[in-house]
Amino acid sequence: MNRRPPQEENLEGLSRINRELLAKVPGSETAAGLLLPEIERQQSMDNALDFVHDAVDCGRAICVLSVVDAYTRECLALEVDTSFASRRVTRVLDAIVAKRGQPQAIRCDNGPELTSRHFLAWCVERQIELVHIQPGKPTQNAHVESFHGRLREECLTVSWFQNLFDARRKIAAWQKEYNEERPHSSLGYRTPKEFATAMRAAKAGCALLAPPSSAANPETETETVV
């Protein structure tokens, strides 16, 4: 289990993150104007989606729908049930979109739930690009494959699920721990939640510092006639 290195215990405040982002371009107002679209682009990249399977004590199979933010590494959903129709998948995605906004793309395999007319129409209606990986090549969805490795090793393999409700409870607890207590070296030894919070703060800071449209385009200002 990954633990936060001692030197990372006292992470710098979010204001320092804002300053570092703005320092990349000379002039804070110019930097804010240029960085805000980039931050928005990064925060709305792919969501990776896939299923992983297990069983409860009586031998009944269960299925776990995983949705992972490919940029922040956050686990956005770990939905547990005995099966998933495409409409159930889109209900989970609707809840994510309502809370976080919609991604630019969803990357997934070619399972029947993810190639149905309903699922395709849902993506088209919301103008979300649907990226189906090639059959037999799970590494093309590397973010969720890596996540599933952790999920299996740290939760599914070591847990005994009495029933479906017990599985939901234990998997939800692991999801919370993963998002809020597990630092990632790729995120600067921040947890996914810390990193996502920092990015939202940076976006808000850039928006506040961004020049008004009239200031950005002085030629568009209307001259006052005295």
For each residue, the residues with C-beta under 8 A, 3 or more apart:
1: 154 182
2: 182 183 184
3: 183
4: 8 9 183 189
5: 8 9 183 189
6: 9
7:
8: 4 5 11 183 189
9: 4 5 6
10:
11: 8 189 190 194
12: 16 17
13: 16 17
14: 17 18 197 198 201 202
15: 18 19 205
16: 12 13 19 20
17: 12 13 14 20 21 198 201 202
18: 14 15 21 22 201 202 205 206
19: 15 16 22 23
20: 16 17 23 24
21: 17 18 24 31 35 39 202 205 206
22: 18 19 25 28 31 32 35 205 206 209
23: 19 20 31
24: 20 21 31 35
25: 22 30 31 34 35
26: 30 31
27: 30 31
28: 22 31 32 209
29: 32 33 209 210 211 215
30: 25 26 27 33 34 211
31: 21 22 23 24 25 26 27 28 34 35 206 209
32: 22 28 29 35 36 205 206 207 208 209 210 211
33: 29 30 36 210 211 216
34: 25 30 31 37 38
35: 21 22 24 25 31 32 38 39 202 206
36: 32 33 39 40 203 206 207 210
37: 34 40 41
38: 34 35 41 42
39: 21 35 36 42 43 199 202 203 206
40: 36 37 43 44 203
41: 37 38 44 45 104
42: 38 39 45 71 199
43: 39 40 71 72 199 200 203
44: 40 41 101 102 103 104
45: 41 42 69 70 71 103 104 105
46: 70 71 103 104 105 106 107 131 143
47: 67 68 69 70 76 96 103 105 106 107
48: 66 67 68 70 106 107 108 141 143 144 147
49: 65 66 67 68 89 93 106 107 108 114 144
50: 66 108 109 141 144 145 148
51: 63 64 65 66 84 111 113
52: 63 64 66 148 151 152 156
53: 61 62 63 64
54: 61 62 64 156 161 167
55: 59 60 61 62 161
56: 59 60 62 161 162 163 164 166 167
57: 160 161 162 163
58: 163
59: 55 56
60: 55 56 82 164
61: 53 54 55 82
62: 53 54 55 56 80 81 82 161 164 167
63: 51 52 53 80 81 82 83 84
64: 51 52 53 54 78 79 80 151 156 171
65: 49 51 77 78 79 80 81 84 89 92
66: 48 49 50 51 52 75 77 78 144 147 148 151
67: 47 48 49 75 76 77 92 93 96
68: 47 48 49 73 74 75 76 143 144 147
69: 45 47 72 73 74 75 76 103 192 196
70: 45 46 47 48 73 107 143
71: 42 43 45 46
72: 43 69 187 192 195 196 199
73: 68 69 70 143 147 184 186 187 192 195
74: 68 69 179 192 193 196
75: 66 67 68 69 78 147 175 178 179 192
76: 47 67 68 69 96 100
77: 65 66 67 92 95 96
78: 64 65 66 75 151 171 172 174 175
79: 64 65 84 88 92
80: 62 63 64 65 164 167 168 171
81: 62 63 65 84 88 164
82: 60 61 62 63 164
83: 63
84: 51 63 65 79 81 88 89 113
85: 88 89 113
86: 89 90 112 113 114 116 118 119
87: 90 91 118
88: 79 81 84 85 91 92
89: 49 65 84 85 86 92 93 113 114 119
90: 86 87 93 94 118 119 122
91: 87 88 94 95
92: 65 67 77 79 88 89 95 96
93: 49 67 89 90 96 97 106 122
94: 90 91 97 98
95: 77 91 92 98 99
96: 47 67 76 77 92 93 99 100
97: 93 94 100 101 102 126
98: 94 95
99: 95 96
100: 76 96 97
101: 44 97
102: 44 97 126 128
103: 44 45 46 47 69 106 128
104: 41 44 45 46 128 129
105: 45 46 47 128 129 130 131
106: 46 47 48 49 93 103 123 128 129 130 131
107: 46 47 48 49 70 131 133 140 141 143 144
108: 48 49 50 111 114 130 131 132 133 141
109: 50 114 132 133 135 138 141
110: 114 115 132 133 135
111: 51 108 114 115
112: 86 115 116
113: 51 84 85 86 89 116 119
114: 49 86 89 108 109 110 111 119 132
115: 110 111 112 119 120 132
116: 86 112 113 119 120
117: 120 121
118: 86 87 90 121 122
119: 86 89 90 113 114 115 116 122 123 130
120: 115 116 117 123 124 130
121: 117 118 124 125
122: 90 93 118 119 125 126
123: 106 119 120 126 128 129 130
124: 120 121 127
125: 121 122
126: 97 102 122 123
127: 124
128: 102 103 104 105 106 123
129: 104 105 106 123
130: 105 106 108 119 120 123
131: 46 105 106 107 108
132: 108 109 110 114 115
133: 107 108 109 110 137 138 140 141
134: 137 140
135: 109 110
136:
137: 133 134 140
138: 109 133 141 145
139: 142 145
140: 107 133 134 137
141: 48 50 107 108 109 133 138 144 145
142: 139 145 146
143: 46 48 68 70 73 107 146 147
144: 48 49 50 66 68 107 141 147 148
145: 50 138 139 141 142 148 149
146: 142 143 149 150
147: 48 66 68 73 75 143 144 150 151
148: 50 52 66 144 145 151 152
149: 145 146 152 153
150: 146 147 153 154 178
151: 52 64 66 78 147 148 154 155 156 174
152: 52 148 149 155 156 157
153: 149 150 157 158
154: 1 150 151 157 158 174
155: 151 152 158 159 170 171 174
156: 52 54 64 151 152 159 171
157: 152 153 154
158: 153 154 155
159: 155 156 167 170
160: 57
161: 54 55 56 57 62 164 166 167 170
162: 56 57 166
163: 56 57 58 166 167
164: 56 60 62 80 81 82 161 167 168
165: 168 169
166: 56 161 162 163 169 170
167: 54 56 62 80 159 161 163 164 170 171
168: 80 164 165 171 172
169: 165 166 172 173
170: 155 159 161 166 167 173 174
171: 64 78 80 155 156 167 168 174 175
172: 78 168 169 175 176
173: 169 170 176 177
174: 78 151 154 155 170 171 177 178
175: 75 78 171 172 178 179
176: 172 173 179 180
177: 173 174 180 181 182
178: 75 150 174 175 181 182 192
179: 74 75 175 176 182 191 192 193
180: 176 177 191 193
181: 177 178 191
182: 1 2 177 178 179 191 192
183: 2 3 4 5 8 187 189 190 191 194
184: 2 73 187 189 190 191 192 195
185: 188 189
186: 73
187: 72 73 183 184 190 191 192 194 195
188: 185 195
189: 4 5 8 11 183 184 185
190: 11 183 184 187 194 195 198
191: 179 180 181 182 183 184 187 194 195
192: 69 72 73 74 75 178 179 182 184 187 195 196
193: 74 179 180 196 197
194: 11 183 187 190 191 197 198
195: 72 73 184 187 188 190 191 192 198 199
196: 69 72 74 192 193 199 200
197: 14 193 194 200 201
198: 14 17 190 194 195 201 202
199: 39 42 43 72 195 196 202 203
200: 43 196 197 203 204
201: 14 17 18 197 198 204 205
202: 14 17 18 21 35 39 198 199 205 206
203: 36 39 40 43 199 200 206 207
204: 200 201 207 208
205: 15 18 21 22 32 201 202 208 209
206: 18 21 22 31 32 35 36 39 202 203 209 210
207: 32 36 203 204 210
208: 32 204 205
209: 22 28 29 31 32 205 206
210: 29 32 33 36 206 207
211: 29 30 32 33 215 216
212: 215 216
213: 216 217 220
214: 217 218 220 221
215: 29 211 212 218
216: 33 211 212 213
217: 213 214 220 221
218: 214 215 221
219:
220: 213 214 217
221: 214 217 218
222:
223:
224:
225:
226:
